[in-house]
Amino acid sequence: MPLSTLPAADARRALLRAVAVVALLIALMAAAPVAARAELGWQPTTDLAAPTDGAATQPALATDDDGAVYAAWVRASTSGGPSLIQVARKSPEGTWGAPVVVSRAVGAEAGSLVTEAPTVAVHDGVVAVGWLQTTPDSTRAASHEAWVATRTADGTWRAAERRSTAGSTAGHPTVAVAHDGAVTLGWTESLRSSGVGVLRVADMAAEGTWERPAAVAPTSATIFAGYTDLAVDDRGAATLVWQDAVADNPVVLAVRRAPGSLRWSAVETLSDPADYALYPELDLAADGSADVVWAARVDETSQFAHYEVQTARRAGATGAWSAVEILSQPGGEAHGRGTSKNPTIATDQAGNTTVAWLRSEGANADLRPDVAQVRTRRAGEATWGPVADVWSGLRNPTLRQTSLAVARDGQATVAVSGYTTGVNGASGPRNVRVVHRETLDGTWSPERQLSVARVGSSTAVSWQPAVVADALGNVTLAWHQTDATGEIGVQTSALRVAEPLPAPAAQPDTGAPAAAPSAPGAPAVAPAPAVTPAAVAPRPAAGWIAAQSRRYAAANGVRVSFRGTPGARASVVVRRGTRVVGRIRAARVSATGRLVARVRLSPAARRSLLRSAGPVVLRVTFTVDGRSAKASVRLR
């Protein structure tokens, strides 16, 4: 009954009850638990996959634009069942979810085994995982098959599928996800019936339909054919590299494909045919240029094998590959990756490229320690900077594997697995350690050990580190570890320099209908431009603005992110109160409609931040094609 129809006394009592209920609800909401967020800085090492029912090994990582991280690894069953591929997702706030099994045994055979580390890629919530699976049966010997599982942006995993030819032997799968959610899987294949090899690619459209696998190039069907690496840029153009034996030596080869096309180019040879080129790795820049690095054995007569780190670059404007360039210093041995991917390469959003590798001194290895080295080429420059030792170097630590990740603002992290010096100079356990560079011009941090022995085990052997960095610079690492008890599991750690807010800032009404809710883990999207008048660009939308530390922002700048019209020119202004403390006058929104930037603050603003006693709130204004939006960032 409406209050207006009640007697005055009853109406007052009803109103008081309503007020009491509202007050109780407000109190309950205030007391409700808030999802815990990880503190900034290095996070404690934890078990991502404990060795409870079989070994967990060979982790691979990929990070999405919203900061979510996806980890895939091999889980071997101790109960006699098949080995499996498991995948777990870490939220942008830093919390790992429960792992899911994405592989499947064929015919429920106990002998169905995953034989190599998986490969994983993600874009806007669409995830693809590729792996090799051995499935013996009573009619034929065991063969390696290329499998793939994909996840839709709404979090649904599709059933795993075999893409390689039945009866053939597949090798070295690689996977990439395009900006529109399309998936490409590449692998090598040896045909038993003819004894010849072929490089194959299978494409899945965004809606989940697979094309028939295509033969890209013939291969030698030898042990040198493989080590494929695939990348797709924001336009949808793809590049695929691999190694194969030509004449007597393995060489590095490449093909490319235009956006929207399924036709691959003719094969191009990148390395010198006279060298012994191994383990290529590829990275693409935002302008369409590509860099490939590999290890080349250049001395076969010496008592010790001598390798160089070599590279070639494809210009984005002309599409032509450069001549081979040597990155490592002469002498010694700049290790290839062996069972890991070294040398390794990564390019930030600005186009700065960093390469990392391991180096030993050959015959002098008993006197001088192995070291990890890096070299960086700035965006727009043709020459590389000097070689830098980033490892302090214990005596003869015998480093074995390395992994590199860069953030979009030039931060870089190098993770290394290797033996340490133990008691009285004896070899200590193999562990995973890391060094970090906060800015492109910054110095490398002292090494930090991340791997730890589990309870009840005094020693541990840590292998195969994987590392990724999200757009804000948050770093995630994973590796597998064997304890003295023989148990093998996957551990993880992270460096958090910023964390996302739970939701984007509210946007002024533009007259367009509200956007559909984003899929879990995907960033918010701008209002649909289809109903916006043609003469007016859609208003930009804040995607996620980081809660950062005052000290970090003073040293490196404030990170911001927003969505706007793809390809549009943009500017960013940061204010403290009414005073402008930093700005970017000219930037460009990416082809996917996203811009992540770091706004450097004025010297006076940096000094003021460091003197501030408590949190500081900065106001950020984004302007894209004359349309503006505002959001806030809290500096702790």
C-alpha positions in Angstrom: 0.0 0.0 0.0 1.4 3.5 -0.8 2.6 5.5 2.2 0.2 8.3 1.2 -2.8 6.1 1.9 -1.7 5.1 5.4 -2.6 6.9 8.6 0.1 9.4 9.7 1.5 7.2 12.6 1.6 4.1 10.4 3.3 6.0 7.6 6.0 7.3 9.9 6.6 3.7 11.3 6.8 2.3 7.7 9.2 5.1 6.7 11.4 4.4 9.7 11.5 0.7 8.9 12.5 1.4 5.3 15.3 3.7 6.4 16.5 1.1 8.8 16.6 -1.5 6.0 18.5 0.8 3.7 21.0 1.6 6.5 21.5 -2.1 7.1 22.1 -2.8 3.4 24.7 0.0 3.3 26.4 -1.4 6.3 26.5 -4.9 4.9 27.9 -3.6 1.6 30.6 -1.6 3.4 31.5 -4.7 5.4 31.6 -7.0 2.4 35.0 -8.5 1.6 36.9 -6.9 -1.2 38.8 -9.1 -3.6 42.4 -9.1 -2.5 45.0 -7.5 -4.7 48.6 -8.3 -4.7 50.9 -5.7 -3.3 53.4 -4.0 -5.7 56.9 -5.5 -5.9 58.1 -9.1 -6.3 55.5 -11.6 -5.2 56.2 -14.8 -3.2 57.0 -17.9 -5.2 54.1 -20.4 -5.2 53.1 -23.7 -6.7 51.1 -23.2 -9.9 50.9 -27.0 -10.5 52.0 -29.1 -7.5 53.3 -32.6 -8.1 50.2 -34.3 -6.6 49.2 -36.7 -9.4 52.2 -37.0 -11.6 54.8 -34.5 -12.8 53.9 -31.0 -14.0 56.5 -29.8 -16.5 57.4 -27.5 -19.4 55.3 -24.4 -18.7 54.5 -21.8 -21.4 53.0 -18.4 -20.9 51.1 -15.7 -22.8 49.6 -12.4 -21.7 46.6 -10.5 -23.0 46.2 -6.8 -23.4 44.0 -6.5 -20.3 46.8 -8.0 -18.1 45.4 -11.6 -17.9 48.1 -14.3 -18.1 47.5 -17.8 -19.5 49.9 -20.7 -18.5 49.9 -24.1 -20.2 52.0 -27.1 -19.1 52.2 -30.9 -19.4 50.7 -33.0 -16.6 51.9 -36.6 -16.5 49.7 -39.0 -14.6 51.1 -41.5 -12.0 48.0 -43.6 -12.2 48.7 -45.0 -15.6 46.6 -42.7 -17.6 47.6 -40.4 -20.5 49.6 -37.3 -20.0 47.6 -34.1 -20.4 47.8 -30.4 -21.3 46.5 -28.2 -18.5 45.8 -24.4 -18.7 45.3 -21.9 -16.0 44.4 -18.2 -16.1 45.7 -15.4 -13.9 43.4 -12.5 -13.6 44.6 -8.9 -14.1 44.5 -8.5 -10.3 47.0 -11.3 -9.9 44.9 -14.3 -8.8 45.4 -17.7 -10.5 42.3 -19.8 -11.3 42.0 -23.5 -11.2 43.6 -25.3 -14.1 41.5 -27.0 -16.8 42.5 -30.0 -19.0 42.3 -29.0 -22.7 43.8 -32.1 -24.3 42.2 -35.5 -24.8 43.5 -39.0 -25.3 42.5 -40.7 -28.5 40.5 -43.9 -27.8 41.2 -43.4 -24.0 44.6 -45.0 -24.6 47.0 -45.0 -21.6 49.9 -44.5 -24.1 48.6 -41.2 -25.3 51.5 -38.9 -24.3 52.3 -35.2 -24.7 55.9 -35.2 -25.7 57.0 -31.5 -25.8 56.3 -28.2 -24.2 53.0 -26.6 -25.4 52.8 -23.3 -27.2 50.2 -20.7 -26.2 48.9 -17.5 -27.6 46.1 -15.0 -26.7 44.4 -11.9 -28.0 41.4 -10.2 -26.5 40.4 -13.3 -24.5 40.7 -15.8 -27.4 43.3 -18.4 -26.4 45.0 -21.1 -28.5 47.3 -23.9 -27.2 49.2 -26.2 -29.5 51.2 -29.3 -28.6 52.6 -32.6 -29.9 50.8 -35.8 -28.8 52.0 -39.4 -29.3 49.2 -41.9 -29.8 50.4 -45.5 -30.3 47.9 -48.2 -31.3 48.0 -51.8 -32.3 48.2 -51.1 -36.0 51.2 -48.7 -36.2 54.1 -47.5 -34.3 53.9 -44.3 -32.2 53.7 -41.1 -34.1 53.8 -37.5 -33.1 50.7 -35.6 -34.0 50.0 -31.8 -33.9 47.0 -30.9 -31.7 45.3 -27.6 -30.8 42.7 -26.4 -28.4 41.0 -23.0 -28.5 39.1 -20.9 -26.1 36.4 -18.3 -27.0 36.5 -14.8 -25.7 33.6 -15.7 -23.3 35.8 -18.4 -21.6 34.5 -21.6 -23.3 37.1 -24.2 -24.4 36.4 -26.0 -27.6 37.3 -29.7 -27.9 40.9 -30.4 -28.9 41.5 -31.3 -32.5 44.3 -33.1 -34.4 45.4 -31.0 -37.3 48.4 -33.0 -38.7 48.0 -35.8 -41.2 47.1 -39.2 -39.8 50.1 -41.6 -40.1 52.7 -38.8 -40.4 55.1 -37.6 -37.8 54.6 -33.9 -36.8 57.1 -31.7 -35.0 57.6 -28.2 -33.5 54.1 -26.7 -33.4 53.7 -22.9 -33.2 50.5 -20.9 -32.7 49.3 -17.3 -33.1 46.0 -15.5 -32.5 45.1 -12.6 -34.8 43.4 -9.3 -33.8 40.0 -10.6 -35.0 40.2 -13.9 -33.0 41.4 -16.1 -36.0 44.0 -18.8 -35.0 46.9 -20.1 -37.1 48.8 -23.3 -36.2 52.1 -24.2 -37.9 54.2 -27.4 -37.7 56.6 -29.6 -39.6 55.5 -33.0 -40.9 57.3 -36.0 -42.1 55.3 -38.3 -44.4 56.1 -42.0 -43.7 54.8 -43.2 -47.0 57.3 -41.1 -49.0 60.0 -40.1 -46.5 59.7 -36.4 -47.4 58.8 -33.5 -45.2 56.6 -30.5 -45.4 55.9 -27.3 -43.4 52.1 -27.1 -42.9 49.7 -24.4 -41.6 46.1 -24.7 -40.5 43.8 -21.7 -40.1 40.8 -21.3 -37.9 38.3 -18.5 -38.6 37.1 -16.3 -35.7 33.9 -18.3 -35.5 35.7 -21.6 -34.9 35.8 -23.2 -38.4 39.1 -24.8 -39.5 40.4 -24.6 -43.0 42.0 -27.7 -44.5 45.7 -27.7 -43.6 47.9 -26.2 -46.3 51.4 -27.2 -47.4 53.6 -24.0 -47.1 57.0 -25.4 -48.2 58.8 -28.7 -48.5 61.3 -29.7 -45.8 64.2 -32.1 -45.6 62.5 -34.5 -43.2 65.7 -34.6 -41.1 66.3 -33.7 -37.5 67.2 -30.2 -38.6 63.7 -29.4 -39.9 61.6 -27.6 -37.4 61.9 -25.0 -34.6 59.1 -23.1 -36.1 58.1 -19.6 -34.9 54.9 -17.8 -36.0 53.7 -14.2 -35.4 50.7 -12.2 -36.6 50.7 -8.3 -36.4 47.8 -6.0 -35.7 46.8 -5.8 -39.4 46.6 -9.6 -39.7 49.8 -10.1 -41.7 51.6 -13.3 -40.6 55.3 -14.3 -40.7 56.6 -17.8 -40.2 60.3 -18.8 -39.7 61.9 -22.2 -39.3 65.2 -24.0 -39.7 66.0 -26.8 -42.3 68.9 -28.5 -43.8 69.9 -27.1 -47.2 72.9 -28.9 -48.7 75.0 -29.9 -45.6 74.0 -27.2 -43.2 70.9 -26.1 -41.4 69.7 -22.6 -42.5 67.0 -20.2 -41.3 64.0 -19.7 -43.7 61.0 -17.5 -43.7 57.7 -17.0 -45.4 55.0 -14.3 -45.0 51.3 -13.8 -45.7 49.3 -10.6 -46.4 46.3 -9.6 -44.2 43.2 -11.6 -45.1 45.0 -14.0 -47.4 45.6 -17.7 -47.1 48.4 -17.7 -49.7 52.0 -17.7 -48.4 55.0 -16.1 -50.1 58.0 -17.9 -51.7 60.6 -19.1 -49.2 63.4 -16.7 -48.3 66.7 -17.7 -46.8 67.8 -15.5 -44.0 71.1 -17.0 -42.7 74.3 -17.6 -44.6 74.2 -21.1 -46.1 77.8 -21.5 -45.1 77.0 -21.2 -41.5 75.3 -23.8 -39.2 72.2 -21.8 -38.2 69.9 -23.1 -35.4 66.9 -22.2 -33.3 65.4 -19.1 -34.9 63.1 -16.8 -33.0 60.8 -14.1 -34.4 59.3 -10.9 -33.2 57.1 -8.3 -35.0 56.9 -4.5 -34.4 53.8 -2.4 -34.7 55.0 -0.9 -38.1 55.0 -4.4 -39.7 58.8 -4.8 -39.5 60.2 -8.2 -38.4 63.4 -9.3 -36.6 64.7 -12.8 -36.4 67.6 -14.1 -34.3 69.3 -17.4 -34.2 72.6 -19.1 -33.1 75.1 -19.9 -35.8 78.0 -22.3 -35.4 80.9 -20.8 -37.2 83.9 -22.9 -36.1 83.7 -26.7 -36.7 87.5 -27.4 -36.4 88.1 -26.1 -32.9 88.0 -28.3 -29.9 85.1 -26.3 -28.7 82.0 -25.4 -30.7 81.8 -21.6 -31.3 78.5 -20.0 -31.9 77.5 -16.4 -32.8 74.2 -14.8 -32.3 73.0 -13.5 -35.6 70.0 -11.5 -36.8 68.2 -10.3 -39.9 65.5 -7.6 -40.2 62.6 -7.1 -42.6 61.8 -3.5 -43.1 58.1 -2.7 -42.6 58.1 -0.2 -45.5 59.8 -2.3 -48.2 59.4 -5.9 -47.0 63.0 -6.6 -47.9 65.2 -8.7 -45.5 68.6 -7.2 -44.5 71.9 -8.9 -44.6 73.0 -11.0 -41.7 74.3 -9.1 -38.7 76.3 -10.5 -35.8 75.1 -9.4 -32.4 77.5 -11.3 -30.1 81.1 -10.5 -29.4 83.8 -12.6 -31.2 85.3 -15.6 -29.4 83.8 -17.7 -26.8 80.4 -19.4 -27.3 77.1 -17.6 -27.4 74.8 -20.4 -26.7 71.9 -21.4 -28.8 68.8 -22.5 -27.0 69.3 -26.3 -26.9 66.0 -27.4 -25.4 65.0 -23.8 -24.7 64.6 -20.8 -26.9 67.9 -18.9 -26.8 68.8 -16.4 -28.2 65.5 -14.8 -27.6 64.0 -11.5 -28.8 61.3 -9.1 -27.9 60.1 -5.6 -29.2 58.1 -3.0 -27.2 55.3 -1.0 -28.6 57.5 1.9 -29.4 59.6 -0.4 -31.7 62.7 -0.8 -29.4 64.1 -4.3 -29.8 66.0 -6.3 -27.2 67.9 -9.6 -27.7 69.2 -11.8 -24.9 71.5 -14.8 -25.0 73.9 -16.9 -22.9 77.6 -16.8 -23.3 80.5 -18.9 -22.1 84.2 -18.6 -22.8 84.8 -22.1 -24.2 88.2 -23.4 -23.0 88.2 -20.8 -20.3 84.9 -21.8 -18.8 86.6 -23.2 -15.8 88.1 -19.8 -15.1 85.4 -17.4 -16.2 81.7 -17.8 -15.5 78.9 -18.1 -18.0 77.1 -14.8 -18.5 73.8 -13.6 -19.8 74.1 -10.7 -22.3 71.6 -8.4 -24.0 71.7 -5.9 -26.8 69.1 -3.3 -27.7 68.3 -1.4 -30.9 66.3 1.8 -30.4 63.2 2.4 -32.6 64.1 4.2 -35.8 67.8 3.4 -35.6 69.7 1.1 -37.8 72.5 0.2 -35.4 72.4 -1.9 -32.2 73.6 -0.6 -28.8 76.6 -2.1 -27.0 76.6 -5.7 -25.6 75.7 -5.6 -21.9 76.4 -8.3 -19.3 73.2 -8.4 -17.2 74.4 -11.3 -14.9 76.8 -10.6 -12.0 78.3 -14.0 -12.6 79.1 -16.5 -9.9 82.2 -18.7 -10.5 81.3 -21.2 -13.2 77.5 -21.2 -12.7 77.1 -23.0 -16.0 73.9 -21.2 -17.2 71.7 -23.3 -19.4 68.5 -21.6 -20.4 67.2 -18.0 -20.7 63.9 -16.2 -21.4 63.2 -12.6 -22.2 60.1 -10.3 -21.9 59.7 -6.6 -22.5 56.8 -4.3 -21.6 55.4 -1.7 -23.9 57.5 1.1 -22.4 60.9 -0.5 -22.6 61.0 -2.5 -19.3 62.7 -5.8 -19.7 63.1 -9.0 -17.7 65.6 -11.8 -18.3 65.1 -15.1 -16.5 67.9 -17.7 -16.5 68.1 -21.3 -15.3 71.6 -22.6 -14.3 73.8 -24.1 -11.7 75.1 -22.0 -8.9 78.4 -22.3 -6.9 77.8 -24.4 -3.9 79.8 -25.1 -0.7 83.6 -24.9 -1.1 83.3 -24.2 -4.8 81.3 -27.3 -5.6 78.4 -27.1 -8.0 75.2 -26.0 -6.3 71.6 -26.8 -7.3 70.2 -25.5 -10.6 67.8 -22.6 -9.9 65.9 -19.9 -11.7 67.1 -16.3 -11.2 66.0 -13.0 -12.8 67.3 -9.5 -13.6 65.1 -6.6 -14.4 65.4 -3.2 -16.3 62.8 -0.6 -15.3 63.3 1.6 -18.4 64.9 1.5 -21.7 67.8 3.6 -20.4 67.8 2.1 -16.9 70.4 -0.2 -15.3 69.8 -3.9 -14.8 69.0 -4.9 -11.3 71.1 -7.4 -9.2 70.1 -11.0 -9.8 67.2 -12.4 -7.7 66.6 -16.1 -7.1 63.0 -17.1 -7.5 62.9 -20.8 -7.4 62.6 -22.4 -3.9 62.7 -25.9 -2.6 59.4 -27.3 -1.4 58.9 -28.3 2.2 60.8 -31.5 3.0 63.4 -31.1 0.2 66.7 -29.3 0.8 67.7 -29.1 -2.8 65.9 -28.5 -6.1 66.6 -28.4 -9.8 64.7 -25.7 -11.7 64.4 -25.8 -15.5 62.8 -24.1 -18.5 61.8 -20.6 -17.3 59.1 -18.8 -19.2 58.4 -15.0 -18.7 55.9 -12.5 -20.0 55.2 -8.9 -19.4 51.8 -7.2 -19.8 51.2 -3.7 -21.2 51.6 -2.1 -17.7 54.9 -3.8 -17.1 53.7 -6.5 -14.7 55.9 -9.6 -15.1 54.9 -13.2 -14.7 57.3 -16.1 -14.6 56.9 -19.9 -14.5 59.3 -22.9 -14.5 59.3 -26.5 -13.6 61.2 -27.9 -10.7 62.5 -31.3 -9.6 62.9 -31.7 -5.9 65.3 -34.1 -4.2 62.4 -36.5 -3.7 62.0 -36.7 -7.5 58.7 -34.8 -7.6 58.3 -32.3 -10.4 55.9 -29.4 -10.4 55.5 -25.9 -11.9 56.3 -22.8 -9.8 55.4 -19.2 -10.5 56.4 -15.7 -9.3 55.6 -12.2 -10.5 56.7 -8.6 -10.3 53.8 -6.2 -10.0 54.5 -2.6 -10.8 50.9 -1.6 -11.3 47.4 -3.1 -10.9 44.2 -2.5 -12.9 41.1 -0.8 -11.4 38.1 -3.1 -11.2 36.1 -1.1 -13.8 36.7 1.7 -16.3 35.7 5.2 -15.5 32.2 6.2 -16.4 31.9 8.0 -19.7 29.6 10.9 -20.6 26.5 10.1 -22.6 27.2 10.5 -26.4 23.8 9.5 -27.5 24.9 6.1 -28.6 23.6 2.9 -27.0 25.7 1.3 -24.2 28.2 -1.3 -25.3 27.5 -4.9 -24.6 29.1 -6.3 -21.5 32.7 -7.4 -22.0 33.6 -11.0 -21.8 35.4 -12.0 -18.5 39.0 -10.8 -18.6 38.4 -8.6 -21.7 38.8 -4.8 -21.5 35.8 -2.5 -21.7 34.9 -1.3 -25.2 33.9 2.1 -26.5 30.3 2.9 -27.5 29.4 1.4 -30.8 30.4 3.9 -33.5 27.8 2.8 -36.0 25.1 5.1 -34.6 27.4 8.0 -34.0 27.0 10.8 -36.6 29.5 10.5 -39.4 31.0 13.9 -38.6 31.6 13.1 -34.9 34.2 10.5 -33.8 33.2 8.3 -30.8 34.4 9.4 -27.4 37.5 7.5 -26.2 36.9 5.1 -23.2 39.4 4.4 -20.4 40.2 0.7 -20.5 42.1 0.3 -17.3 44.1 2.9 -15.4 46.7 1.5 -13.1 47.0 2.1 -9.3 50.7 2.7 -9.2 53.3 3.7 -6.6 54.3 7.3 -6.3 58.0 6.4 -6.4 57.6 4.3 -9.5 55.6 7.0 -11.3 58.2 9.6 -10.4 60.9 7.5 -11.9 59.2 6.1 -14.9 56.0 8.1 -15.6 52.3 7.3 -15.2 50.9 4.5 -17.3 47.5 5.0 -18.9 45.4 3.0 -21.3 42.3 3.8 -23.3 40.3 2.8 -26.4 39.5 5.0 -29.3 39.1 5.1 -33.1 41.7 2.8 -34.6 44.5 4.7 -36.3 43.4 8.0 -34.9 45.7 10.7 -33.5 45.5 11.1 -29.8 46.9 13.2 -26.9 47.0 12.7 -23.2 47.2 15.3 -20.4 47.8 14.5 -16.8 46.9 17.0 -14.1 47.4 17.2 -10.3 44.6 19.4 -9.2 44.5 22.1 -11.9 48.2 22.0 -12.8 49.4 20.1 -15.8 52.2 17.7 -14.7 52.7 15.7 -17.9 51.4 15.3 -21.4 51.8 13.4 -24.7 51.0 15.7 -27.5 50.9 13.3 -30.4 50.2 9.5 -30.2 48.3 7.2 -32.4 45.7 4.6 -31.5 46.6 1.1 -32.6 44.8 -0.8 -35.4 42.8 -2.6 -32.7 41.6 0.6 -31.2 43.8 0.6 -28.1 46.6 2.9 -26.9 48.8 2.1 -23.9 51.1 4.9 -23.0 53.5 6.1 -20.3 53.3 9.8 -19.5 56.5 11.3 -18.1 56.0 13.9 -15.4 57.7 17.2 -15.1 60.8 17.5 -12.8 58.8 19.6 -10.3 55.9 17.1 -10.3 58.4 14.2 -9.7 59.9 16.0 -6.8 56.5 16.8 -5.4 55.4 13.2 -5.6 58.4 12.0 -3.7 57.8 14.5 -1.0 54.1 13.6 -0.6 53.2 11.8 2.6 50.1 10.0 1.4 48.2 8.8 -1.8 48.0 11.2 -4.7 45.2 11.3 -7.3 46.0 12.4 -10.8 43.4 13.3 -13.4 44.0 12.0 -16.9 42.3 13.5 -20.0 42.3 11.5 -23.3 41.6 13.3 -26.6 41.0 11.4 -29.8 39.9 13.2 -32.9 38.7 16.1 -30.9 36.6 14.0 -28.5 37.7 13.8 -24.8 37.2 11.6 -21.8 38.6 11.7 -18.3 39.7 9.2 -15.7 41.7 9.1 -12.5 44.8 7.2 -11.4 45.7 6.8 -7.7 49.4 6.8 -6.8 50.2 5.0 -3.5 
